[in-house]
Amino acid sequence: MHKLKLHGFNNLTKSLSFCIYDICYAKTEDDRDGYIAYIDEQYNATRLTEILSETCSIIGANILNIARQDYDPQGASVAMLISEEPVDPKDVDRSEHPGPLPDVLVAHLDKSHICVHTYPESHPEGGICTFRADIEVSTCGIISPLNALNYLIHQLESDIVTMDYRVRGFTRDINGTKHYIDHQINSIQNFMSADIQSLYHMVDVNLYQENIFHTKMLLRNFDLSNYLFNTRPENLSHSERQAITCQLYKEMQEIYCGRNLA
């Protein structure tokens, strides 16, 4: 699509939302607690802030405000107010705030935001643990969240990813004609690197007329050693390895399909 000549600011809102899962098997209660503690440390608010800051750099955004919070007993959140326009360093608030950003800040129509929330969890039955990270990159103007797509998938080393991309609103060209999208897209997969595409099974569900695009991804290769916490496959009997593999595969399929399997 040729570059649009606009009247004023580009009012299109482009939102990319991720739901990213990591699956693990932890046999004992101590192991499950250890996995949750490991995830909480690996993806604490400080590390998440670093990831989101790099995301802003990749998409060409400027950080106006950062709010971050680690939670008890587990989980973390980070929210950033961002802008595509250059900002005066004295106007940037980099101090920490408890909880999410105030509504008055994230509601500015000529600004954008990026946020992440983490959800580590385990269950005493079966030994399966999951880690979910929800990420949203929402931009107004010419900057695009799709530019950070590959970086975010690589950073979180995910087993399963579900993504939604939507373009909302409209912008006007110099003749006053409304445009409801300003770039070509028929799948989120168009913006993924070849190495990522080779690692995952992927399915699309797209509503082209509504500018809504959905892709879900499931890691192709399964290596049991990558899913065991605090043990190795050689420490398990053949029957244990088979049973755990079935448990993990079923868990991943259910999350990927979005429904429980018999």
LINSULJO-V552088 format. One record per residue. N is the residue number from 1. RES is the residue in one small letter. PHI is phi in radians with two decimals (999 if undefined). PSI is psi as a letter, one per 40 degrees, with the letter a starting at -180 (none if undefined). Layout:
BEGIN
((N/RES/PHI/PSI) (N/RES/PHI/PSI))
END
This chain:
BEGIN
((1/m/999/h) (2/h/-1.19/i) (3/k/-1.20/h) (4/l/-1.34/h) (5/k/-1.63/h) (6/l/-1.72/i) (7/h/-1.69/h) (8/g/1.38/a) (9/f/-1.39/i) (10/n/-1.31/h) (11/n/-1.56/e) (12/l/-1.18/h) (13/t/-1.87/h) (14/k/-1.97/h) (15/s/-2.09/h) (16/l/-2.06/h) (17/s/-2.05/h) (18/f/-1.98/i) (19/c/-2.24/h) (20/i/-2.02/h) (21/y/-2.13/i) (22/d/-2.12/h) (23/i/-1.98/i) (24/c/-2.60/i) (25/y/-1.96/h) (26/a/-2.23/h) (27/k/-1.20/d) (28/t/-1.79/i) (29/e/-1.09/d) (30/d/-1.11/d) (31/d/-1.14/d) (32/r/-1.13/d) (33/d/-1.09/d) (34/g/-1.15/d) (35/y/-1.12/d) (36/i/-1.06/d) (37/a/-1.13/d) (38/y/-1.10/d) (39/i/-1.11/d) (40/d/-1.08/d) (41/e/-1.36/d) (42/q/-1.14/d) (43/y/-2.17/f) (44/n/-1.37/i) (45/a/-1.08/d) (46/t/-1.16/d) (47/r/-1.13/d) (48/l/-1.10/d) (49/t/-1.09/d) (50/e/-1.10/d) (51/i/-1.12/d) (52/l/-1.21/d) (53/s/-1.12/d) (54/e/-1.17/d) (55/t/-1.03/d) (56/c/-1.04/d) (57/s/-1.10/d) (58/i/-1.13/d) (59/i/-1.50/e) (60/g/1.40/f) (61/a/-1.79/i) (62/n/-1.94/h) (63/i/-1.47/h) (64/l/-1.76/d) (65/n/-2.78/i) (66/i/-2.22/h) (67/a/-2.19/h) (68/r/-2.48/i) (69/q/-2.71/h) (70/d/-1.64/i) (71/y/-1.96/i) (72/d/-1.95/h) (73/p/-1.59/e) (74/q/-2.80/i) (75/g/1.74/i) (76/a/-2.69/i) (77/s/-2.42/i) (78/v/-2.42/h) (79/a/-2.31/h) (80/m/-2.26/h) (81/l/-1.65/h) (82/i/-2.28/i) (83/s/-2.51/i) (84/e/-1.51/e) (85/e/-1.54/i) (86/p/-1.02/i) (87/v/-2.19/i) (88/d/-1.33/h) (89/p/-0.91/d) (90/k/-1.23/e) (91/d/-1.61/e) (92/v/-1.60/h) (93/d/-1.67/h) (94/r/-1.79/e) (95/s/-1.31/i) (96/e/-1.50/i) (97/h/-2.30/i) (98/p/-1.24/h) (99/g/1.33/a) (100/p/-1.30/i) (101/l/-1.12/i) (102/p/-1.04/i) (103/d/-0.99/d) (104/v/-1.11/d) (105/l/-1.47/d) (106/v/-1.30/e) (107/a/-1.58/e) (108/h/-1.07/h) (109/l/-1.26/d) (110/d/-1.69/e) (111/k/-2.18/i) (112/s/-2.34/i) (113/h/-2.55/i) (114/i/-2.49/h) (115/c/-2.59/i) (116/v/-2.50/i) (117/h/-2.32/h) (118/t/-1.98/i) (119/y/-2.43/g) (120/p/-1.35/h) (121/e/-2.70/i) (122/s/-2.54/i) (123/h/-2.39/h) (124/p/-1.11/d) (125/e/-1.61/h) (126/g/1.67/d) (127/g/1.48/e) (128/i/-1.41/h) (129/c/-2.11/i) (130/t/-2.31/i) (131/f/-2.20/h) (132/r/-2.06/h) (133/a/-2.14/h) (134/d/-1.78/h) (135/i/-2.22/h) (136/e/-2.27/h) (137/v/-2.08/h) (138/s/-2.12/h) (139/t/-2.21/i) (140/c/-2.02/i) (141/g/1.68/a) (142/i/-1.51/e) (143/i/-1.22/i) (144/s/-2.18/h) (145/p/-1.18/e) (146/l/-1.11/d) (147/n/-1.16/d) (148/a/-1.72/e) (149/l/-0.96/d) (150/n/-1.18/d) (151/y/-1.05/d) (152/l/-1.17/d) (153/i/-1.12/d) (154/h/-1.14/d) (155/q/-1.13/d) (156/l/-1.77/e) (157/e/0.72/g) (158/s/-1.64/i) (159/d/-1.49/d) (160/i/-2.37/h) (161/v/-2.36/h) (162/t/-2.08/h) (163/m/-2.30/i) (164/d/-2.22/h) (165/y/-2.22/h) (166/r/-2.46/h) (167/v/-1.89/h) (168/r/-2.09/i) (169/g/1.43/a) (170/f/-2.68/i) (171/t/-2.28/i) (172/r/-1.88/i) (173/d/-1.47/a) (174/i/-1.17/e) (175/n/-1.60/e) (176/g/1.57/e) (177/t/-1.31/h) (178/k/-1.39/h) (179/h/-2.19/h) (180/y/-1.67/e) (181/i/-2.74/i) (182/d/-2.14/e) (183/h/-2.66/i) (184/q/-1.48/h) (185/i/-2.80/h) (186/n/-2.21/e) (187/s/-2.90/i) (188/i/-1.06/d) (189/q/-1.04/d) (190/n/-1.02/d) (191/f/-1.83/e) (192/m/-1.65/i) (193/s/-1.24/i) (194/a/-1.10/d) (195/d/-1.16/d) (196/i/-1.19/d) (197/q/-1.05/d) (198/s/-1.28/e) (199/l/-1.54/e) (200/y/-2.20/i) (201/h/-1.34/h) (202/m/-2.38/i) (203/v/-2.31/h) (204/d/-1.89/i) (205/v/-2.34/h) (206/n/-2.09/i) (207/l/-2.03/g) (208/y/-1.06/d) (209/q/-1.18/e) (210/e/-1.81/e) (211/n/1.00/f) (212/i/-2.09/h) (213/f/-2.32/h) (214/h/-2.28/h) (215/t/-2.35/h) (216/k/-2.14/i) (217/m/-2.31/h) (218/l/-2.30/h) (219/l/-0.98/h) (220/r/-1.25/d) (221/n/-1.64/h) (222/f/-2.03/h) (223/d/-2.14/h) (224/l/-0.96/d) (225/s/-1.08/d) (226/n/-1.43/e) (227/y/-2.07/e) (228/l/-1.81/h) (229/f/-1.78/h) (230/n/1.21/f) (231/t/-2.75/i) (232/r/-2.20/i) (233/p/-0.97/d) (234/e/-1.19/e) (235/n/-1.51/e) (236/l/-1.97/i) (237/s/-1.29/i) (238/h/-1.04/d) (239/s/-1.16/d) (240/e/-1.14/d) (241/r/-1.08/d) (242/q/-1.13/d) (243/a/-1.13/d) (244/i/-1.17/d) (245/t/-1.04/d) (246/c/-1.10/d) (247/q/-1.06/d) (248/l/-1.12/d) (249/y/-1.10/d) (250/k/-1.09/d) (251/e/-1.04/d) (252/m/-1.17/d) (253/q/-1.13/d) (254/e/-1.14/d) (255/i/-1.16/d) (256/y/-1.10/d) (257/c/-1.45/e) (258/g/1.29/f) (259/r/-2.74/i) (260/n/-1.37/h) (261/l/-1.83/i) (262/a/-1.20/none))
END
